[in-house]
């Protein structure tokens, strides 16, 4: 479990949790046929609030670490070099404590 996570890492993880959640929810709704080109925006918003996402700290940390490694430039210092599952879990707990609805 992470005891201290620097602010830039918290922001990076939280942002990517949001991206992951959006992709997962939209993908689920599109592949199930619940969202089509004719679905109005109000209905899309309603469906998104009713849709659950799957959060796995280990999987998310591996995805983020893959992103970090793929965007690394040789010889350039990196602000964030690695993300642990404990850090992801810490950020998820902090988001929930702040009132962010993360439906599992």
N, C-alpha and C positions, 0 to 999 in steps of 0.2 A: 504494500500500500504506500502511496506517495505521501510524504509528510509536507513537503514544500515544492510547489510547482511555480516556476517563474511566470510572470504575467504574460510575456510574449508566447510562452508555450500554452498557457491556459487559453489565450485568444485563438491560437492556431488550432488547438484540439476542438474547442467549442465551435468554431466556424466550420470545421470539417465534419463534425457531428451533424450540424445543420444541413450541410450539403448531402451527406450520406442519407439522412432521414428524408430529405426531399426527393432524391433520386429513387430511394426505395419505395416511398409512398406513390409517387407518380408512376413508376414502373409497374407496380402492383395493380394500380387502377387502370392503366392503359392495357396491360396484357390480359386483364380480366374482362375488358370491354366496357368497364363502367365509365370511362372517359373516352369520348370520341371527338371528332372535329366539330360536331354539332352541340356538344355539351356547353351550356352557358357558364360564365365565370362564377356565378353565385353557387351553382350546383357543384362545380369543381372545388370551391372552397369548403362547401359542406362535406363533400366526400373526403377531402384531406383531413378535416378535423375528426372524422369518424374512423380513419384508417390508422392501424397500428404499425409501428416499425420495430424491427428487431435490433437490439443493441447488444453487442458482444465486445467487451473491452479488448480482449486478445485479438479478435479479428480486426477491429478498428485500428489498434496499434500497428498491426502488421501492414494494413493498407497505407497508413500514414508513413510508416518507415519506408515502404516501397516508393511512395511519392517523393519523400525526402531524398532517397538514394538516386532516383531517376532524374531529379532536378539539380543534383550536385554538380558544381563546376570545379574541375581540378584546380587546386591551388587557391581557391577562394574559401575564406572562413564561412562557416554556416552558423546562422543564429540558432537553429534547432537541428541537432544532429541525430537525435533518437527520441522516440516516444514509447514509454512502457505501458503495459496494460494497466498497471496501478495508477499511472497518471491519467489515463483515459477514464478509469472508474472514478477517480477523484473529481475530474471535471464534470462527469455525469451527475455525481452527488451534489456538487456545487450548483449546477444548473437547476436541479430539482429543488434545492433549498432556496434558490432565488425565485422560484415560482414558474420556471419554464416547464411546460407540460411535455414530458417525454413518455409517451404511451408505449409500454412494452408489450 
